[in-house]
Amino acid sequence: MNANEINTLLYLYADGECSADEAKRVEAALESDPALKAELAELRQVSMFAADAFTSTTPEVDLSSVFGDVMARIDGESVEVAETAIDGVRVQREATEEAPGALAKFGAWLKSAFTFEAPMASAMVAAAVALVVGGAYLSQGGDEGNSNGITTPGTTTVAGETPRRPSEGEVPAAARNTAFVDNVEVAEGEVRIEINEDDPEQPMVLWHTVEGESANTGEQGL
Amino acid sequence: MFLRIDKWLVTLGAALLMSGTALAAGPTDGASAEAGIEVVAQEAAIQLDVTVIHATKKQRAADGKLDKLGRYLTKSFKKYKGFKQLDKTSEKLELGKGGSLTLPNGKELSFRYDGTKKGFIQLYLEVDGLKTKVRVKDGGTFFQAGRGYKKGMIVLAFDAQTSK
């Protein structure tokens, strides 16, 4: 019997599937070949492990929550990330992005304007700022009256109100008797300009009083 | 860095150009009207009515001659109870032309039409040491008052409107 035949019979012998005659021949070969004995022992060990794998019991796995988790995910995006029903398996929720609102868009445009990503937008912003500053400067009020009581041209003084210089051509909507003093000079005495802002239809009064004269204009016509 | 400075210059230049254009097209400050007789006339002549009124604190009968002025007088001069028309003149003034009127207190009133602008009539007045330039809305009225006369005061009412 050659070595190949012995090796073939050895597998059958290890599994107990040889005939009696074949078993005798293998046993005879085993007695004279220690290497063959070692191989037989190895074969028997492998067989033993395989048998254990088929016969041993596995721990029970709880799959009862898997179905519920999957359905919850399908039903709505607001489902929390579920705890893993099975070790190593993770349920992921896709992130959703909301469309940017109007405020966010304006903020992005403003950012592009100040970082010169959009040159025209930058120019518009700068022009708007310049117009506001320039317009505010030009529309500032006029001069105060001096200590002699002679008011600066164009200013009005009504019972302690702050003098205000109207711009040229300024016309309230329905004020028929609107008038302005552009300048005034007096050789003596005091000048006061009265405009009734509560009643624009009331004519302006240009007072010129000299101390000592009979006219008493302490509290002027208002 | 250099590129950003360059962009700043371009943007600043464009902004200044645009704002300068807008401001130049806008209304000008009133101080520009003080430069002499700023003739900006659109109207060749105006009608100027000057009414000389004696205001007293003593009550007296209403003067029918005052007409619509009576209502304005009582509101503008609340401390005065009596108003009497002493004189009245109505003159048609051409651009740059004026007139004069002798007041009851012996003082001289001078006036001149200096033009119209944006619906306002520009007048120059001079009376008893007072010199002034006034703008009044076309068809409007204003008063000059305060100088004493016979236990009262003189009130001058000016009505100005462009000639039609």
Contacts between the chains, C-beta under 8 A, distances in Angstrom:
chain1	res1	chain2	res2	distance
A	116	B	4	6.8
A	116	B	7	4.6
A	116	B	8	8.0
A	116	B	11	7.4
A	119	B	7	6.7
A	119	B	10	7.1
A	119	B	11	6.8
A	122	B	7	7.4
A	122	B	11	4.8
A	123	B	10	7.9
A	123	B	11	5.1
A	123	B	14	4.3
A	123	B	15	6.0
A	123	B	18	7.6
A	126	B	11	5.2
A	126	B	12	6.5
A	126	B	14	7.4
A	126	B	15	3.6
A	127	B	14	7.0
A	127	B	15	4.2
A	127	B	18	4.3
A	127	B	19	5.6
A	129	B	15	7.5
A	130	B	15	5.0
A	130	B	16	6.6
A	130	B	18	7.7
A	130	B	19	3.9
A	131	B	18	7.9
A	131	B	19	4.9
A	131	B	22	6.0
A	131	B	23	7.5
A	134	B	19	5.8
A	134	B	23	5.5
A	135	B	23	7.6
A	135	B	26	8.0
A	138	B	23	7.4
A	138	B	29	6.5
A	153	B	34	7.0
A	153	B	132	8.0
A	153	B	133	7.6
A	154	B	30	5.8
A	165	B	30	6.7
A	166	B	30	7.0
A	167	B	27	6.1
A	167	B	29	7.0
A	167	B	30	5.8
A	168	B	27	6.6
A	168	B	28	6.4
A	168	B	29	7.0
A	168	B	30	4.0
A	168	B	32	7.3
A	168	B	33	6.0
A	168	B	117	7.4
A	168	B	118	7.3
A	168	B	135	7.8
A	169	B	27	6.3
A	169	B	117	6.8
A	169	B	118	3.7
A	169	B	119	7.4
A	169	B	120	6.5
A	171	B	118	7.8
A	171	B	119	6.6
A	171	B	120	7.8
A	171	B	137	6.5
A	175	B	137	7.2
A	176	B	137	6.4
A	176	B	139	6.4
A	176	B	140	5.5
A	177	B	72	7.8
A	177	B	136	7.6
A	177	B	137	6.8
A	177	B	140	4.3
A	177	B	141	5.1
A	177	B	142	6.7
A	178	B	120	8.0
A	178	B	136	7.5
A	178	B	137	4.6
A	178	B	140	6.2
A	179	B	134	6.0
A	179	B	135	6.4
A	179	B	136	4.1
A	179	B	137	6.8
A	179	B	140	6.1
A	179	B	142	4.2
A	180	B	30	7.3
A	180	B	120	7.7
A	180	B	134	7.1
A	180	B	135	4.8
A	181	B	132	6.0
A	181	B	133	7.3
A	181	B	134	5.5
A	181	B	135	8.0
A	182	B	30	6.7
A	182	B	33	5.2
A	182	B	34	5.9
A	182	B	122	7.7
A	182	B	132	8.0
A	182	B	133	4.3
A	182	B	134	6.9
A	182	B	135	6.1
A	183	B	34	5.3
A	183	B	132	6.7
A	183	B	133	5.3
A	184	B	130	7.1
A	184	B	131	7.1
A	184	B	132	4.2
A	184	B	133	7.8
A	185	B	130	7.5
A	185	B	131	4.5
A	185	B	132	7.2
A	186	B	129	5.8
A	186	B	130	5.4
A	186	B	131	7.6
A	187	B	129	3.7
A	187	B	130	7.9
A	188	B	129	5.8
A	189	B	129	7.2
A	189	B	146	7.9
A	191	B	130	7.1
A	194	B	76	7.6
A	196	B	75	7.7
A	196	B	76	7.7
A	199	B	75	7.4
A	202	B	72	6.6
A	202	B	75	5.6
A	202	B	76	6.2
A	203	B	72	5.4
A	203	B	76	6.4
A	203	B	140	7.2
A	203	B	141	4.5
A	203	B	142	4.9
A	203	B	143	5.6
A	203	B	157	7.7
A	204	B	136	7.9
A	204	B	142	4.5
A	204	B	143	7.1
A	205	B	76	5.3
A	205	B	77	7.8
A	205	B	142	7.4
A	205	B	143	4.6
A	205	B	144	7.7
A	205	B	145	5.9
A	206	B	132	6.6
A	206	B	134	7.1
A	206	B	142	6.8
A	206	B	143	6.8
A	206	B	144	4.7
A	206	B	145	7.5
A	207	B	145	6.0
A	207	B	146	4.5
A	208	B	127	8.0
A	208	B	128	7.5
A	208	B	129	7.8
A	208	B	130	4.6
A	208	B	144	6.9
A	208	B	145	7.7
A	208	B	146	4.6
A	208	B	147	6.4
A	209	B	146	4.2
A	209	B	147	7.5
A	210	B	146	7.9
A	210	B	147	7.0
A	210	B	148	7.7
A	213	B	147	6.5
A	213	B	148	3.3
A	213	B	153	8.0
A	214	B	148	3.9
A	214	B	149	7.5
A	214	B	150	7.7
A	214	B	151	5.6
A	214	B	152	7.2
A	214	B	153	7.4
A	215	B	145	7.9
A	215	B	146	5.8
A	215	B	147	6.5
A	215	B	148	4.0
A	215	B	149	7.6
A	215	B	152	7.0
A	215	B	153	3.5
A	216	B	57	7.9
A	216	B	79	7.3
A	217	B	145	7.8
A	217	B	146	5.6
A	217	B	153	7.5
A	219	B	79	6.9
A	221	B	75	7.4
A	221	B	76	4.4
A	221	B	77	4.1
A	221	B	78	5.3
A	221	B	79	6.8
A	221	B	80	7.7
A	222	B	76	7.8
A	222	B	78	6.8
